Amino acid sequence: MSKFMCRTMLSTSPQVNATRAVRASGIPRRGAVHILVLIAGLLAFARPARAEADWRSDWELPAGFSLKIDAEGFDFPTAIAFVPNPGPDPKAPLYFVTELRGKVKVVTRDRSIHTFAEDFFHLRPDVELPSPDAEMGMAGIVLEPRHGYVFVSFAYQDANKVLRNSLVRFDSQPGTFGLKAGRATSFSGLFRNDISRVTHQIGAMVIDGDALRVSVGDGGQHLKSHDMASTLGKVLRMDFNGAPLPDNPFYDPGESNRVSQYVWALGLRNPFGLCLVDGRLFASENGFEIDRFLEIRRGQNHGWDGTDWSIGMNVPAVFHPTVAPVHLIWLPADNTLFPPEHRSKFYIALAGGRSLKAGLATLDLDFATGRLRSAPGQFLQHLAERKRELDPVAVAVGPDALYVVNLYPVRKEKDARGAVLRITHEPENLFTHQLDADDRAHLLMTRKGCYSCHGQKANDLNVAPPLDRVTLVPRILERLASPDYRASVRELDRLDSESFRSHRAVRQQILATRGIAQAELWMKHRILEPMFDRQASAMPNLGLTEAEAAEITAYLIRRNVGDVGVTGFVKSLAHPITVGPPKRRHLAGALALGFGLAIGLLLPWRAYRRLSARRRAKHYHDTELLRRAGQSVRANRSESSSDSSATKL
């Protein structure tokens, strides 16, 4: 081995490098040892992440359904479209996915991902996601299999960096499509006079026979949604070459190039999703604080006037507070992917809001009356904290499953990319994730509208008292200990009507209990029947079971600090870790154990170092005494020698 190789190996060994780094940093050797021991303690208890279980634990599905990653490797995916009859070859296109920044990708039967088209429009946002100012780009895709057409919709920047809407048609192989786009035909001329806006741009498309229908947002200009000379705030209808169709409601054969020739419906704000069911067109649309599901009718003005009141008029369903609905699909009754109770429903992708969590919602529409048979339900929901956004934006029915597209990666690793999820009905292979008690209680309170009246912090201004973790239990205990409460109980006990009579024993039991147990008992019965200890109550009876009430009570008690002053302050700091989600508690436990081990190693080490220092000091002291004694002896001898010499002289 050469000397150069030996020097290289020695210079790159971890021990040598660590020693050099410590010396170069100027840190005392003893301090460096302490730091290394701390790091060792932390690393000893660090646990590697389990990717598959990790991302799946963020989701909940009905019993009997399974959730898996179908394909992964996208950057901000926004829409999905399946090939109706894909070829049998493993490399045959199965579905297409659009990316916000301008790539169209195709996924084949073997789940390999290919770039179908790119670099066909210019868009350079000043900021990038997750900033809301970056929510612009490619948003819609639809396939026309007879001619092999792939239509995509997008917002782009023109030569002056002004945001505009556009459509492009790509030619491909009829029937089965291909991995690379053929000729591209742009329909941008139709939109050239309108300025688009972030999140208020062109979006979803559907094929209806020989017609293409396109939804266009209002560009943040609600008056334009009523302007027949503008494409904004409309659903447009055209043939596959971009020409208006003669049976459009405002078609005039003498003015074939006017925008009004294309208009199918108007008065819309943000119709992100379109779905065609037996010739009837439905849309999901975003408002300010209210969203809506509506049927798009030929020639109708749907009333958007810049207010949420107009969003809620003459529609089958509104969502309040907002849920941010995006793309939607219809699962027909004859599709056997799901059991019968999950068919004949609309499935809407929800980017997330306050009334329903991010995921998928279902709507059961009575087509005869145009009204919902039941309240919207949550089919798939993302349970992670809001700071980790996924934004489900698209849903599609595939040949073997229901597919969901999220704008952001579902896995939590740093190198994770956007993925398409597949939902299948597999009763024999249950989705193993189960909500913990806190998640179940919080979700139940969200569904029942508890947070619509009650705030979650002490300073929240709501119509009902806050459920904050600092003051909730003390407030309850203070009320239960007051003479006024005991007097009101005595008065209620004299009443012989229901439900006052049946709750006498409970009221007496509460009066006889003390401390946290008293607050817990009162809270449970208050949740079950708000009028159990009072003659009038603004709180409604939520129809909860005793088990549900007990679960909510335990959650509120667990998350409540219940102390004030210095103790309460310290507990409030520790509360997010000590009573947080299991993964947070595990991390806190690992850190605590790591620090405990580090301290346990440091104390003996410091004791050893002190003992060694004392021994060295004693040795130095003894050595110094001996040295001084020797010097004294030598000095005495020298002095004696001098005296002898003087005597002789």
N, C-alpha and C positions, 0 to 999 in steps of 0.2 A: 504494500500500500504506500503511495507517495506521501511525502511530508505535507504537500498541499491538501490532500484528502484528509490526512489526520488532523490538520489544523482546522479544516472546514467542519469536520464532525465534532471536534471538541468545542468549536465556537458556537455551534448550533445546538448543543445539548441543553435540555431544559434547565438542568441544575445550574450550569455555568451562566446561562442567560439570566436566570432569576437572580443569581448572586450579583451579576453585573448591574442588573436593573436596580436592585436594592442599593448598591453602592453609589450608582449614578444619581439616584433620587435624593440622596442626602438623608434618608430615613435611618434613624439609629437601628442597629441590628436587633435590639430587644423589641422595639416597636414593630419592626418587620415581622418578627416571629409571631407577635400577637395578631397582626393582620392575617398572616397565613393560617393561623389556627382558626380564626373566625371564618375565613373562607372555607376551610376544610370542614368545619362544623355545618355550614350551610349546604355545601355540596353533598355531604353525607346523607342528608335527608331530602335532597331534591329528587322528585320523581318524574321520569319521562312521561310526556303527554301521550295519551292513547288516541290517535287521530280519529279512528272510526267511531269509538264510543263518545269521543268528545263532541264532535259536531252533531251527532244524532241526539245527544242529550238536550239540545236546544229546541227540539221540536216535539209536538204532540199531535197524534192522529187518533181517530176512532179505533176501537178495538177491532182487530182482524186485519189491519192494513199495515203495510211495510213501506219504508222510505229508504231509498238508496241513491247513490250518485251514478248517473248513467254515463255522462261524459264530462270531462273537466279539461279546461285549457282555453277559456274565453276571457276577454277583457271588457268589462261592463256590458254583458249581454242584455238585450232589451226585448227581443221578440223571437218567436219560434214558429215554424211552419213545416208540417209533415208532407212527405211525398205520398199521395193517395195510394199508389200501387208501385212500391219500390221493386227494383229488380232483385233476382235471387242471389246474385253474386255478393260475397262479403264486402266488396268495395263499392257496392251500389249505394247511391245516396238514400238516406233514410229520413233525415230532416235537416232544415236550414236554420241557422241562428244568426241574427244581426248583432253587431257590436256598436255601441253608441258612437265611437269615434270613426266608424266608416268601413269596417270589414264585414263582408258576408261570408260566413263559414258554413260548410256542409259536413254533417256527421254521417258516416257510412254504417252499414249493418254491423261491421266489426268494431264500431265505436271509434274508429280513427277520425281525426279532424283535419279537414283540408280548407284552404282559403279559396273560396269561389270567386270573389271579386274584392278589390280594394283600390284606394287612391282615385276614386271617381268624383270626389267633391273635396272642397277645402274647408277646414274648420280647425282653428287654433284658439281655444278659450284662454282667457287671461288667467284663470284658475282651474284647478282640476277637482274632480269629485274627492271627497263628499261635499264640497261647497255647493250650495243650491244654485249659484251662478254658473255652474258648469253643466247643468241639466239640459243639454241640447245635443242634437246629433241625429243618428239614425234610430228610428223608433218603430217602424212597421215593415212587415213583409207578408206577401201572399203569393201562392203558386197557382198557375193556370196550366194544368197538365196537358191539355189537348194540343197546345202549341209549344209547350215547354217554356213558357214565360215565367220569369221571376221578377215581381214588382217589389221595389223597396221605396220607402218614404223617408225623408230626412230634412233637417235644417242645416244650412251651410252658410258660409260667409262669402259674399261677392267680392269684387275687386276693391271695393271701398270698405270692406270688413263689416258690411251691414248684413244682419241675419235674415235669410230668405228661406222659403219652403220649396221643396222640389220632389219630383218622382223620377225614377229611372226604371226602365224595363230592360232586363237582360234576356237574351235568347239562350236557350239550352236545348237539350235533347227532349223531344216530346215524349210524354208518358213517364219516363224514368229519370229524366234530368241527368246532369253530368257534374263532374268535379270542378270544371272551370267554366266561367261565363263566356258566352259568345258576344255578339254585337250588343252594344248598349245604346238605348234610345232615351233621351232626356225629354221630360215634359215640363221643364222649368219655365217655359214661356207663359204658361197659364198663371203662374204665381209671381211673376216678375214685378208687379206693381204693389205688392203687399210686403210689409216688413213683419217678420216673425218676432217672437219673443221667447226668452228662456222659459221652459216648461209649458209654453202656450203655443206649440208648434203643430205641424202636420203629424199625423199619427197612424192609427189603425186603418186597415183596408180589408175588404171582402170581395170575393168573386160571386156574381149573381148571373148565371148563364153567360151571356156575351157582354156583360157590363162589369165595370170596376167601380166600386164605391170607396170613397176616401174621406176620412174625417180630418178636419183642420181646426186647430184651436184658434181662439180669437186674437192671438198676438197681444194680449193684455190691453185690448181696445174694444170694450164691450159694444160700443156703437157700431163698429164694423160688422158685428155678427148680424145686423139687420140691413146692412148696405148691400144691395144686389150687385154692385159693381166691384165688390171685394170677395175674395175667396175665404176670408177669415170668419171663424165661428160658424162653419157650414159643414154639411155632408155633401160632397160632390159626386156626380155620376157621369161616367164616360165610357167609350169603347176602349179596346185594347191598344188603339193607336193614339189615344188622347183626344179624341173628338167627342163633342157632346152628343147625347142620344136624343132622337126626335121625340121620344115619349117622356122626356123630362118635364116636370111641371111648368117650367118657365121658358121652355124652348120656343124660339122664334126663327123660322126658316130664313128670314131675311137678315138675321144678325147672328150668324153661326159662331163668331169669334168672341162674343160678349161673355163675361163671366156668368151672368145670370142664366145662360143656356145650360150650364153645368150643375146648377144648384138643385139638389134634391130636398134638402131641409135646411133651416137656418135658425138663428137665435140660440146658439150653443156657446159654451165657454171652453171646456176642455174635454171633449169626448175621446178619452184615451183608448177605450175598447169598443169594438164593433163585433156583432155576432148575428148571423143570418139563420133564422129558424123557419122553415116552410114558407119562404118568401117574405117573412116579416123581419125587419131590422131592429135590433136592440143595441143599446149603448150603455156604457158606464162612464160617468162624467164627474169631474172634480169641481167643487165650489170652494168657497172660503172656509166656512165652518160646517157646511152641509154638502154632502155628495149625493148623487142620484143615479138611479137605474131607470131608464126610460125606453119607450119604443119610439124609434125615429119614423115619423109618418111623412108620406109624400106631400111636399109643398107646405108643410106646417112650420110656423115660427114657434120655437120652443121657449121663447120668452126671456132669455137671459138679458137682464138689464143692469148688471153690475151689483146686484144684491143677492143675498142668500134666499130672500123671500121668493125671488123668481126661480131659483134652483128647485125649490120645493113644490112648484105648482104643476098639477095635472100629470103626476108620474106614479108608477106602481110602487116605488120604494124610495125612501130617502135614508141617508146614513147621517146621524148626528149623535155625538160629535164626528168630525171627519175621519174617514178610514183610508183615504187615498186609493180608490179603486183604479186599476189599470186595465189590462187585457182581460177578456172573458170568453168563455166557450159554453156550449150546450152539450150535455150528455143525454142522448135520447134514450127512450125506454127500451129499445131493442139492442142496446149496447150492453153486452154481458161482462164487461170488465169489472163492474161493481155490482153488489147485491141490489135487488129492486128498490129498496128504500133510499138508495143513493143515486138513482137514475131519474130522468125527466127533471133535471135541475140545471140551472146556470151555475157555473163555477167562476168566481171572480178573483183575480189576483189582487191582494191588498198590500200596498207598500207599508201600511201601518198607520194607526191612528189611536184615538183615545177610547172609542167604543168597541172596536174589535182589534185584535192584535194582527201584526203582519202575518201573512199566510194566504189561505184560500177561504172565501166565504161561499155559501150556497144560497140560492134563491129558488123557491118553489112557486112558480107563476101559474096562475089559472089563465090560460090563453083566451078563454071565452069571455071572462069579465075584465081581463087586464089588470087583475089585482093579485097580490101574494096570498097563498093559502096559509102561510105561517110566517113567523118572524125569520129574518135571515139567521143562518147558523154558521158557526166557524168549523170548517172541516179540517184544515191544517193551520197550525199556529206556531209562530216562532216565539219562544219563551225567554230568550236571552235578554239581557239588559238593553235598554234603548241606545246606549252608547255604542253597542255593536250592531250596527244596522246591516240588514241584508237586502231589504227592499225587493220582495217578490214582485215581479213586473209582468210576467207572462205565464199563460197556462195553455196546454194543448192536449187533445185526445190523440194518443198514438195507437198503433195496432195491438199493443200489449199492456198499456199502462196509461195513467194520467201523468203528464210531464209538466214540471214547474221550472221557471227560469228566475234566478235571483240576480239582481244587479251587481251584488258584491259576493266574494267567495264565501262558501258555506264552511269550509274548513278553516281552522284558526292558525295554522302554521304561516310563517311569514311568506313562504313561497307559494301559498295557495292561490289558485286562479278561479275565475268564475266557472260554475258548474250547472249542468242541467240535472234536476232531480227526477226520479221515477217513483210514482206511487202505485202500488199493486195491492190487490186484495188477496191476502195469504193467511187464512185463519190458522193454518197449521204452523206458520212461522211468524209468531206474534212480534210486533214492534216492542222491543224489550224496555224502552225507556218509560219509566213511571214518574210522574210528578212527585216531588217531596211535599210534605205537609204544608210548608210555607207557600210554595208555588200554587198548590191546589186552592188554598184559602184566598190568596191574592187574586187568582184568576176568577174564583167564584164571586168575590166582591166586585170585580170589574164587570162581570157579566150581569150582575144584579143591579148595577148602577149606584153602588155605595159611594163611589168617588165623585159622582155627579153632585151630591149634597155635602159630603164630608171631605174636608181637606186632609192631606197627609202630613202637614207641618203645622206648627203652632200658630204661625202667622198667615195661614191660608184663609182668604176671605170667602167663605161659603155659607150657605144657608143653615147648615148644621154644624155642631161642634167638631173641631178637628180630631183626627185619630192619630195625633202625633205621639211619638214614643216617649216624650218627656212628661207631658202633663195629663195624659189620658187616665191612667190609673189613679194618680192623686186626686184628680177632679171627681172621679167616681166615689172614691173612699170618703172624700170630704162631704159629698152629698149624702151618702148612706149614713154617715155619723151625725148628721144634723138633726135637731129636734123637729124641724119642719117635715123631714122625710118620715120620721116615726109617726108624726101626727097624721100625715096623709095615708100611711098604711092602716092606721086604726080606722080611719074614715072608710077606706076601701073594704076593709074586713066586714063592715056592717052592711055592705051591699049584697043583695042576694041574686043578682043577675050575672049572666056570663059575659066576659070570661073572668070576671072578678072573683066569683065564688070558687072556681076550680084552681085559682092560683093562691089561695089563702096560705096553704102549707108552704109553698115556695117563698112567699114574702116573709113568713115567720122564720124560715130557715136562713134566709139572707140576713135578717136582723140578728140572729144568734151566731152568725159566722163572723170572723175577724180577719183582717189583713188581705193579702192578695187573693186568698180563696173566696173571700166575700165579693170582691170585685169580679172575679171570674164567674161566680155563680149568677150574679146580677146580670153581667154582660150576656151570658148564654141565653137567659130567659128574655132579656130585652130584644135580642135578635130573633128569637122564636115568635114572641108576641109583644110588640112594643107597648101595648096597653095593659100589661100584666100588673103594673104597679102605679098606673095613672089613669085618669078618666078621659084624657084627650091626648093625642100624640100626632105630630106631623110625620113621624116615621111610618112608612107603610109596612104591612105584613108581607114579607117576601116569599112566603110559602116554603121555607127551608125545612129540611128534616132536622131531627135532633142531632144527628151525626154531623151534618153540615154546620149547624150553629156551634157545636162544640169545636169543630175544626177552625172556624173563624175566630172564636173566642181564644183558643190556644195560640193562634197566630198573633192576635193583637196583644195578648199578655206577654208572649215571648219577645216580641219586638219592642215592648215598652220598657224604657229604662226605669221609670218609677221613682227616681230620686232627683233632688234639686241640689243646688250649690256645687261645691267642689266634687263631691261624689258623683253627682249627676253628670257634670262636665266630663269627668274621666270616663264614665261609662258610655257617654254619648260618643266619645272618640273611639272607644273600643267596639261599640255596638255593630258597625257595619261588618266587622271581621268576626266577632264572637257569635253573632246571631244571623250571619248572612247565609248565602247559598252554600251547599256542601262543598263545592270546589273552592270557595273562598275560605271556608273554615279549615279545609285540608291544607291550603297554602299557609294559613296562619299557624296551624299546628306544626307544619314542617319548619317554618321559620322559628317558632318558639323552641322546638326541639333542637334545631341547629344552634341557636344562640345559647340554649342551656348546655349543650355539649361543649360549645366553645368556652363558655365561662367555667365549666367543670374542668376543662383542660388548662385554662389560664391560671386558676387559683393554685393548683399544685406547682405549676411551672414558676409562678411568681414566688411562691414559698421557697422553692428550690433555689431560685436565683438570689433571693435575699440571704438564704443560709450560705450560699457560696460566696456572696459578697462579704458576709461577716467573717467567714473563714479566711478570705483573702486579706481583709483588713487586719485581722489578728496576726496573720502570717507576716504582713507588711510591718505591723507594729513591732512584733518580736524581732524581725530582721533588722528594723531600724534601731532598736535598743542594742542589739548585738553589735551593729556597725558603730554606733556611738561609743559603746564600751571599748571596742577595739581601738577606735581613734584615741580615746582617753588613755588607754594603756600605752599606745605608741608615743603619745605626747609626753607621758610621764617618763618613759624610758629615754626619750630624747633629752628631756630636761635633766635627768640624772646623769646622762653622758656628758652634757655640757658642764654640769657642776664638777664632775670628776676631772675634766680637762683643765678647768680653771684652777683647781687645787694643785695639780701637778705643776702648772706654770708658776 
